[in-house]
């Protein structure tokens, strides 16, 4: 599977599985909504999730991001995502600590916001 196809699969799964249980939301009481691990990309020790925001300009290549391994639906073998890598790009006018774009090329990059 190409990196672009993997990123699109991860982004699609993030939207579809957004309400699924899986990775913790960080709420120690267990009362908060669970956050899906589908779509998580890590760059420089920061986690990012796909966003639906549009109208951004991709800047210079920053390096390589890691697409997290994820299995939000154990027992459903068709949904697990293997770990992978993809290009990480700056967004013009935005601190990479807040958002980056990921993809095989700047033209096909997807906007990712920092996971809070």
Secondary structure as UniProt FT lines:
FT   HELIX           3..16
FT   TURN            17..19
FT   TURN            28..29
FT   TURN            38..39
FT   STRAND          41..43
FT   TURN            44..45
FT   STRAND          46..50
FT   STRAND          58..67
FT   TURN            74..75
FT   TURN            77..79
FT   STRAND          84..91
FT   TURN            92..93
FT   TURN            96..98
FT   STRAND          99..103
FT   HELIX           106..108
FT   STRAND          110..114
//
